[in-house]
Amino acid sequence: MTPLEWAAGMPRTDVVHHLLARGATPTLQARDRAVLWGARRNPEKIAVFKEIVAALGSAAAARRASDTPTDPGASRGASVLG
């Protein structure tokens, strides 16, 4: 488990934003952890986990937009959300 995946399951948006700013890869496992581990176990903090999922989605979209493979047949970031 990566630090981002661990942090996504905690109600700490500041840590998730910090890790994404430092270049952490937004994975599906991080998103799943925010939804399955975080939001379901802490329903009173659902807004926090919605913000975490939104941050992961935005980071993934930004990563895809800047992804320019040199090989036309290369995969476009299989570990990135989306």
C-alpha positions in Angstrom: 0.0 0.0 0.0 1.4 3.4 -1.0 1.3 6.4 1.4 -1.4 8.0 -0.9 -3.6 4.9 -0.7 -3.2 4.8 3.1 -4.0 8.5 3.4 -7.1 8.3 1.1 -8.8 6.1 3.7 -8.3 8.7 6.5 -10.3 11.8 6.8 -7.3 14.0 6.1 -7.7 15.9 2.9 -4.6 18.0 3.6 -2.4 14.9 3.6 -3.9 13.7 0.3 -3.4 17.1 -1.3 0.2 17.2 -0.1 1.0 13.8 -1.5 -0.6 14.6 -4.8 1.3 17.9 -5.0 4.6 15.9 -4.3 3.8 13.7 -7.3 2.0 10.7 -5.9 0.2 8.6 -8.5 -3.6 8.6 -8.0 -4.5 4.9 -8.3 -7.8 3.1 -8.3 -6.8 1.5 -5.0 -6.5 5.0 -3.4 -10.0 5.9 -4.7 -11.5 2.6 -3.5 -9.9 3.0 -0.1 -11.5 6.5 0.2 -14.9 5.1 -0.7 -14.9 1.6 0.9 -12.7 2.1 3.9 -13.1 5.8 4.6 -16.6 6.8 3.7 -18.4 3.6 4.6 -16.7 3.4 8.0 -17.1 7.1 8.7 -20.5 8.2 7.2 -20.5 11.4 9.3 -17.4 12.5 7.3 -18.8 11.7 3.8 -18.1 15.3 2.6 -14.4 14.9 3.4 -14.1 11.7 1.4 -16.0 13.2 -1.5 -13.3 15.9 -1.6 -10.6 13.2 -1.5 -12.2 11.4 -4.4 -12.5 14.6 -6.3 -8.8 15.5 -5.7 -7.8 12.0 -6.9 -9.9 12.4 -10.0 -8.5 15.9 -10.8 -5.0 14.7 -10.3 -5.6 11.7 -12.6 -7.1 14.0 -15.3 -4.1 16.4 -15.1 -1.8 13.4 -15.4 -3.6 12.1 -18.4 -3.6 15.5 -20.1 0.2 15.8 -19.7 0.8 12.2 -20.7 2.4 12.2 -24.2 3.8 8.7 -25.0 6.6 8.5 -27.5 5.3 5.2 -28.8 1.9 5.6 -30.4 1.0 2.1 -29.2 2.1 2.8 -25.6 -0.4 2.4 -22.8 -1.7 5.7 -21.4 -1.0 5.3 -17.7 -2.7 2.1 -16.6 -2.3 2.9 -12.9 -4.0 6.3 -13.2 -7.7 6.6 -12.4 -10.1 6.8 -15.3 
